[in-house]
């Protein structure tokens, strides 16, 4: 896609003479004028407060940027730690009332000493800043609302069983975590699917040939038929054939048209959001856009640098969520533990995540015989720090890939073990995403019984890992993980070619 260029505009600068001859006196008000002039001191005070506020914001931003640039690699790489007092040792004196003033009170008997003699001064300063921030956040009261607000993740309601335990209700609390095998279609929806399928084959004459080379999980000689990205219509009329499988590309087109809100006119839609949100695009553009992405980006590739990024188990697919009663349409489960790694190369960091989501879709397609192809994600905030946070540019690029090319593949996101910093950042981030995606995010409570009930409902009791309090003792091994039959290897050069061939995603 061609990048848009913006032309700079010149600003008009007006000059004013300071000579006394050019000055004009303000007209005097008539005696019967009822308007009262604003006191001069009050106007000056307003300008002073405005200037002071702007200066404070700029200085604060500069201080945060400078501190982050200095300390971003210290907190994760330094092997020396300062010895910090525990909360238990601070409670030897009567508990004081917490408030804003308590953040600045001098604490008694508090010593911060290096844990080893060769701690660098910069390391000491950075760790002291981190300790002070953690102490400030611990003094702030983080309120978790029980209501579904526009800037809140989904909170889980529950029913009470005979033993008094609270049990979540899958269909009401997690409607997107489960997918029915056969989705109902209206005549209007069927007509739109057929029209869009015909239009894309007109726009891309070699469509049928090209789509066979980009199945979910990548092209393999033994790739099952169920992993086709564009599945031709099935001639079978058995009970296992759903209405969508009787249409060319039915499941794929259903996902795209649903995210487009089933438009009345296919000539102008506003998806993909980044490319078409202003002027709109023809509906076939989104499909052709993803076709080019899969051919150029090759999201199934595994490279040496990707293996290094994922050496500790940053992200991996393992297991399937339960299906609805009487059905066999499970979502894959993707486990994400960003606290295990420090900040890495943003290109290969994103590729590592995308490859695992691609693999999970393919495995879900196999399990559901080509009907579902979705994934649920579990994110653990344990050991997460500012040093492990990806760059903002990398996050934007990753989100754009998911929105544009993994349409309607996300089931639900479970956020577990979120610390205070993660929760506050989440509150700031949630208002920036769409309501549909926001409703798929579940902030798992810290209460042991409540979180266990949620995990069992969404993930299944046997899939809960030991590091989340379950009994699944699976241990990630990077060599075994990428030695599976579905791994398609490439070079690091191949993995970065898209930056020049498809700068839209660079």
Secondary structure, 3 states (H helix, E strand, C coil): CCCCCCCCCCCCCCCCCCCHHHCCCCCCCCCCCCCCCCCHHHHHHHHHHHHHHHHHHHHHHHHHHHHHHHHCCHHHHCCCCEECCCHHHHCCCCCCCCCCHHHCCCCCCCCCEECCCCCCHHHHHHHHHHHHHHHHHHCCCCCCCCCCCCCCCECCCEEECCCCCEEECHHHHCCCCCCCCCCCCCHHHHHHHHHHHHHHHHHCCCHHHHHCCCCCCCCCCCCCHHHCCCCCCCCCCCCCCCCHHHCCCHHHHHHHHHHCCCCCCCCCECCCHHHHCCCCECCHHHHHHHHHHHHHHCCCEECHHHHHHCCCCCEEEEEECCCCCCCCCCCEEEEECHHHCCCCCHHHHHHHHHHHHHHHHHHHHHHCCCCCCCEEEEEECCCCCHHHCCCHHHHHHHHHHHHHHCCCCEEEEEEECCCHHHHHHHHHHHCCCCHHHHCCEEECCCCHHHHHHHHHHHCCHHHCEHHHCCCECCCCCHHHHCCCCCCEECCHHHHHCHHHHCHHHC
